Amino acid sequence: MNVAAVGFGAAMVVGVLGTVAALVVPQRVRSAVVGVGTALAGAAGVTAGAAAMAGQAFSLALPGVLPLSGVSFTMDGLGGLFMAVTGGVAVAAGMYGISYTRHGLDSRLFQAVFPVFVAAMLLVPVASSAGTLLVCWELMAATSLLLVLAEHRRRPEVARAGRWYAVMTHLGFVTILIGLLVLAGHATGDSFPALREAASHLPPATAGLVFVLMFAGFASKAGIVPLHAWLPRAHPEAPSHVSALMSAAMVNLGVYGIVRIGSDLLGGGPRWWWLLVLTLGAVSAVYGILQAAMGTDLKRLLGYSTTENMGLVLVGVGASGLFAASGDHVLAALALSAALLHVIGHAAFKTLLFLAAGSVLHATGSRDLDALGGLRATMPVTTAAFGWGALAASALPPGTAFVSEWLLLQALIHGLPTSGVATAIAMPLAVAAVALTAGLAVATFVKAFGVGFLARPRSTAAENAHESPPTMLAGMGVAAAVSAVLAVAPALVLPSIATAASTALPSAGPAVTGAVTMRLAGITGALSPLMLTLALLAAVLVAAGAVRLVATRRARRAARLWDCGAGPMSARMEYTATSFAEPLQRVFDDVVQPETDVDVTHHRESAYLVQAVEYRRRVPDRIERRLYQPVLTAVSAWGRVGRRLATGSVHRYLGYGFYTVCAVLVLLAVTR
């Protein structure tokens, strides 16, 4: 029995049944039925993906489903990895959504679309023809857009985020479509084997055009700078379990597309392709974490963190392509393995973080870190979950990201002796970018956890917060458990990751796979995440015991000291997210270019007496302001000019049509 095929079929069947159930079952049980069905579909996807990574590949062709080419699916190690990751996120999100969607998100449309979105994401990594990939990709984009717009009638920000997402995702789809059309135009069919055969005979200029077009489309979905503008808008405004699916699963499929097209279908390509990937990945990593470090909106902060982590993944993908172009296939597979391990780790801890942020929003109604605080007392489980997720994202032992970023650094450092001037320049800069990103990530998540969950509450909503229902805590628990396993025992998944990485590299064979597995085992064995975890835990326990002992001795002879009349500590004396980020903002002032506004209110009796001073600071997205705003301004101006043509006169409209037909006829006559 082919477990991969059975799991894939079960995931699709359960997804369809979940959609049908959402349309027919009563409202009181709709959330539970859809949540359980989505979790089961995700579990089937995990089973199928794990079986594919173990070597149980399968193919399925349905020629009558779509006109011309039909649909075809093939699951290999690479597709299985992304299917397993997507399924794992769906399990946690489905469990979480049982309680989260009972108030305001239990409509038939939302609940019916949710399983379709999960099924579409499971289909993308197994599509094995251009037509199938485009249909599944567009289905994923359309359903995710509907889910983002779920609360557009309550908050106008949701509608604006939906417009940005709709435009960006469909522009990306157009570039992917054009790239596949150019490639398929040189092939005998649109199946992936036919595209591979055609790519081997493409002129270098045509192959480069195809790669750039498709890289732009897939990078847009992954939230890579400068095509990231939709991500920090759509992810915060979507329902939190949808945000988890988008940020921990959907963006990964952009990475999948880049690896599948660049390394597999196009056969690797020249160095400049992968220098482009590595450069944009490094820029995205640094820029994304800088924006996150300055932010005060909890979910927007996590959205920019996604840009950072996808940038780190592309650093590994770009380094892998560079090493493969230099002929070092073992090092190429090692770098790609580090990138794929980071994909898995990021999916785990970002799911946990978004679900915990959703619990905070569910309990307080606020995402503003400056208005939170003190949640440790009223939401202890959510606090522990977010704390573990913050540690996992901070690239510190025993965090999940620490192992994958350590492997990535090892691959980059071992690539320094590789021949080529471009590689010799790019590798040290990539190492510096990864190191800077790791340091800023620590500061970012210390701010998010310390300001948002510790100290005293800074608002009534935070003071009156309550713990989340059991199913929401269970969803967070699944993500936290996976993060813990990946942190302390990464060797459990490294052989499968090495197999998936070797699948994506056309020059890799069993010998390369074995060499990469041994190299990964050697690095993680020397690193020993489990021993690091135990050592750190022992150190923390010793330090806590020493502090407790000293505090107990001092308490016996404690006396209240003079406090200069300040009185007891209050929430106004605490660090806020804005004040915590102030030193970093000063260091990177030329990069982020913050906007500040001081509003001074005077007494009516005298302009010399100040009644209140209000200080506001905003850190806009500099790339968005420099790149997108001029384009939007030009489009708006063109629209205003276009209104002059629409006067309502039928005679004028007929004239437009007549002149257009004449111009087409003249053009045809000239070009013959």
Salt bridges, closest charged atoms under 4 A:
ASP76 OD1 - ARG260 NH2 2.95
GLU138 OE2 - HIS170 NE2 2.88
GLU151 OE2 - ARG154 NH1 3.14
GLU151 OE1 - ARG155 NH2 2.91
GLU197 OE2 - HIS201 ND1 3.83
GLU237 OE1 - ARG155 NH1 2.32
GLU237 OE2 - ARG367 NH2 3.32
ASP264 OD2 - ARG196 NH2 2.86
ASP264 OD2 - ARG260 NH1 2.69
ASP297 OD2 - ARG367 NH2 2.73
ASP563 OD2 - ARG560 NH2 3.46
GLU574 OE1 - ARG458 NH1 2.80
GLU582 OE2 - ARG586 NE 3.11
GLU582 OE1 - ARG617 NH1 3.84
GLU595 OE1 - ARG618 NH1 3.21
GLU595 OE2 - ARG625 NH1 2.89
ASP597 OD2 - ARG616 NH2 2.54
GLU614 OE2 - ARG616 NH1 3.01
ASP621 OD2 - HIS228 NE2 2.78
GLU624 OE2 - ARG233 NH2 2.55
